Amino acid sequence: MSISAHEQLEGTRGRILEELAVAPRTARDLAKKLGIQESAARGHLDRMEERGLVVPSFRREGVGRPRKRYALTGDGQDLFPKKYDLILDTVVDELLAREGEGYVSALFAEAARRMARRVASELPKGGTASERTRHLVSALNRLGFRCTAQTMPDGHVRIVRTNCVFRHSALSHPYLLCEVFDKHLTEALLGQVGVDLQDSIGRGGVRCTHLIQLQ
C-alpha cells in the first residue's frame, strides 16, 4: 500500500526528513537529535532508503573509518509542500492582462499537445482505440490523476478522474485548465477528436469526467 506525502512527513520519519532537509546526518546524529536509540534511527533510515527517500554516502573525517551520512533524494525533497500553483496563477494573470484570452488559450492548447507528446513517448505504439484508452488511463494515473475508465452501453468510454493535479489553478482559471488544456491533452493522447468534458473539479465538481467517442 502506498503512503501519502502527508503520512511520510508525520512521526519519527517525518522528523528525520526535516533534519535531513537542513543537512546530511549520520544515524548517530539523528538519534541524538531526536532522542531515540541509534539502532532505531538506522532502522528508519534503512526503510527510507528502500523507498528511495534518502541516500547514504561516506565521508572521512580525521582518523578512522569514513562516517556514513544520509541525505535526501529528489523524491524525499518532493514530499515537502510545493506551491507551484502560485507562480502559475500569477503568470497566467499577467499573460491574460497583456495578451488576452485568445492568445493564452492557444498557448495552453500547444502546451497540452507538447505534454501529450512527452507522455505518449512512454506509451505502447498503435493498438485499437480501446487499448489506447487503457494506456491513457495508466499514463494519467502515473501523473497522479487517480483515473478509471468505464465502457458505456453505446461502446463509448467515460474516463473519470477523482484527483486534479492542477486543482488550484483549475479553480482559478477553469476555462484554460479544463476546457482548453485538459481537453487538448486527452485528445492528443488518444488521437481522437470525440472528447466531451461532462464535469470537472475546476467547475466545482467532485471529479473530472470525459466522454470519449471512440471511432
C-alpha distance (Angstrom), angle and dihedral (degrees) to the residues before:
residue distance angle dihedral
M1 . . .
S2 3.79 . .
I3 3.79 120.3 .
S4 3.78 120.8 -136.6
A5 3.79 123.5 -123.7
H6 3.80 88.8 -112.9
E7 3.81 91.6 55.1
Q8 3.81 91.0 45.9
L9 3.81 90.0 57.2
E10 3.79 94.1 52.1
G11 3.79 128.4 87.5
T12 3.79 127.3 2.9
R13 3.79 95.2 -29.3
G14 3.77 89.9 51.8
R15 3.81 89.7 53.7
I16 3.82 89.4 48.8
L17 3.79 90.2 52.3
E18 3.79 90.5 50.6
E19 3.81 91.1 51.2
L20 3.80 92.3 48.3
A21 3.79 90.0 49.4
V22 3.81 86.9 65.4
A23 3.82 96.7 46.7
P24 3.81 141.7 -35.2
R25 3.81 112.6 -75.6
T26 3.78 139.1 -169.0
A27 3.80 121.3 -124.5
R28 3.81 87.9 -108.8
D29 3.82 91.5 52.5
L30 3.79 91.0 51.0
A31 3.79 94.2 45.5
K32 3.80 91.2 52.8
K33 3.80 93.0 45.1
L34 3.81 94.9 48.2
G35 3.79 97.8 36.9
I36 3.81 96.0 -120.1
Q37 3.81 135.5 121.2
E38 3.80 115.9 -81.1
S39 3.81 89.1 -126.6
A40 3.82 89.2 56.2
A41 3.79 90.8 50.3
R42 3.81 90.4 50.6
G43 3.80 90.5 49.9
H44 3.80 91.7 53.3
L45 3.80 91.4 46.1
D46 3.82 91.5 50.5
R47 3.82 91.3 53.1
M48 3.79 91.4 45.7
E49 3.80 90.8 49.5
E50 3.80 89.7 52.2
R51 3.82 88.3 54.5
G52 3.79 90.9 50.4
L53 3.81 93.8 -115.1
V54 3.81 98.3 118.8
V55 3.78 135.3 26.6
P56 3.83 127.0 -157.5
S57 3.78 126.3 -135.3
F58 3.79 133.0 177.7
R59 3.78 124.4 -125.6
R60 3.79 126.9 180.0
E61 3.80 114.5 -133.9
G62 3.79 112.2 -176.6
V63 3.78 120.2 -53.5
G64 3.77 120.8 -4.5
R65 3.75 137.6 35.1
P66 3.80 120.7 -23.4
R67 3.81 114.0 -93.9
K68 3.78 119.4 -118.0
R69 3.78 111.1 -127.5
Y70 3.78 127.9 -177.1
A71 3.78 126.0 -142.0
L72 3.78 132.7 -177.8
T73 3.78 119.2 -96.7
G74 3.78 122.4 -142.3
D75 3.82 88.9 -94.6
G76 3.78 89.8 52.5
Q77 3.79 91.7 51.3
D78 3.79 90.3 48.4
L79 3.81 90.4 63.7
F80 3.78 90.5 73.0
P81 3.82 116.9 87.0
K82 3.80 116.9 -86.3
K83 3.80 127.0 -166.1
Y84 3.78 103.1 -159.3
D85 3.79 88.4 142.4
L86 3.81 91.8 69.3
I87 3.78 94.5 61.5
L88 3.82 91.9 39.2
D89 3.80 91.7 54.1
T90 3.79 91.3 46.8
V91 3.81 92.6 50.3
V92 3.81 92.1 46.7
D93 3.81 92.0 49.9
E94 3.80 90.3 49.9
L95 3.81 92.4 48.7
L96 3.80 91.6 48.5
A97 3.80 90.8 50.8
R98 3.81 93.5 48.2
E99 3.81 104.5 34.1
G100 3.81 107.5 17.8
E101 3.79 133.9 -124.4
G102 3.81 96.2 -69.8
Y103 3.79 93.3 59.0
V104 3.82 93.6 44.2
S105 3.82 92.0 47.3
A106 3.81 90.7 53.8
L107 3.80 89.4 47.2
F108 3.82 92.3 52.2
A109 3.81 91.8 46.7
E110 3.79 91.3 53.5
A111 3.81 90.9 45.3
A112 3.82 88.6 53.7
R113 3.79 91.6 51.2
R114 3.80 90.8 48.0
M115 3.81 91.1 50.5
A116 3.80 89.7 47.1
R117 3.80 90.8 54.8
R118 3.80 90.5 53.6
V119 3.81 92.6 48.1
A120 3.82 92.8 43.1
S121 3.81 91.3 54.9
E122 3.82 87.3 69.0
L123 3.82 95.6 48.4
P124 3.81 128.8 88.0
K125 3.78 112.5 -94.2
G126 3.79 123.7 -116.6
G127 3.78 123.5 -6.6
T128 3.77 132.2 134.6
A129 3.80 123.0 -55.2
S130 3.80 89.2 -102.7
E131 3.81 91.6 52.2
R132 3.79 91.3 48.2
T133 3.79 88.8 52.3
R134 3.80 91.4 54.0
H135 3.79 89.8 49.2
L136 3.81 89.0 49.9
V137 3.81 91.5 53.0
S138 3.81 90.6 50.7
A139 3.81 91.0 48.9
L140 3.80 92.8 49.2
N141 3.80 90.9 48.9
R142 3.79 90.1 53.4
L143 3.80 86.9 55.0
G144 3.82 89.7 53.1
F145 3.82 102.6 -103.9
R146 3.87 97.7 128.8
C147 3.77 91.5 -134.7
T148 3.82 134.3 -178.3
A149 3.82 133.1 178.1
Q150 3.80 126.4 -139.1
T151 3.80 123.0 -166.2
M152 3.81 110.7 -137.2
P153 3.84 125.6 -143.4
D154 3.82 90.2 -106.1
G155 3.82 91.4 56.0
H156 3.78 96.0 -105.3
V157 3.81 120.3 122.0
R158 3.77 129.0 -124.9
I159 3.79 114.7 -152.5
V160 3.80 113.0 -156.6
R161 3.79 122.6 -167.4
T162 3.79 120.9 -172.1
N163 3.80 96.3 -173.4
C164 3.78 129.2 52.8
V165 3.80 115.4 -157.5
F166 3.82 87.6 -162.1
R167 3.82 94.1 46.5
H168 3.80 99.8 133.1
S169 3.80 93.6 45.9
A170 3.82 91.6 41.7
L171 3.80 89.5 56.9
S172 3.81 90.3 48.6
H173 3.82 96.0 43.7
P174 3.83 107.6 16.7
Y175 3.80 95.5 164.1
L176 3.81 94.6 53.4
L177 3.80 96.3 42.1
C178 3.82 100.6 35.5
E179 3.80 107.3 26.8
V180 3.80 97.4 34.1
F181 3.82 114.8 20.7
D182 3.80 99.6 31.0
K183 3.80 95.3 43.0
H184 3.81 93.7 47.0
L185 3.80 90.9 47.1
T186 3.81 91.7 53.8
E187 3.81 93.2 45.3
A188 3.78 93.2 47.9
L189 3.79 93.5 49.3
L190 3.81 94.1 47.7
G191 3.77 98.4 39.6
Q192 3.81 86.7 -133.6
V193 3.79 131.5 119.9
G194 3.80 97.2 -157.0
V195 3.81 101.0 90.4
D196 3.80 117.4 138.4
L197 3.80 118.3 -174.9
Q198 3.81 103.8 -145.3
D199 3.79 101.1 171.7
S200 3.78 137.3 -1.2
I201 3.77 141.6 -171.8
G202 3.79 88.2 -129.1
R203 3.81 89.1 62.2
G204 3.79 90.6 52.6
G205 3.81 97.8 -91.1
V206 3.78 125.4 134.4
R207 3.81 92.7 -124.2
C208 3.80 142.8 17.4
T209 3.80 114.4 -115.1
H210 3.81 125.9 -170.0
L211 3.80 122.0 -175.7
I212 3.81 108.4 -148.3
Q213 3.78 114.2 -155.8
L214 3.79 100.0 -154.2
Q215 3.76 115.4 -150.0
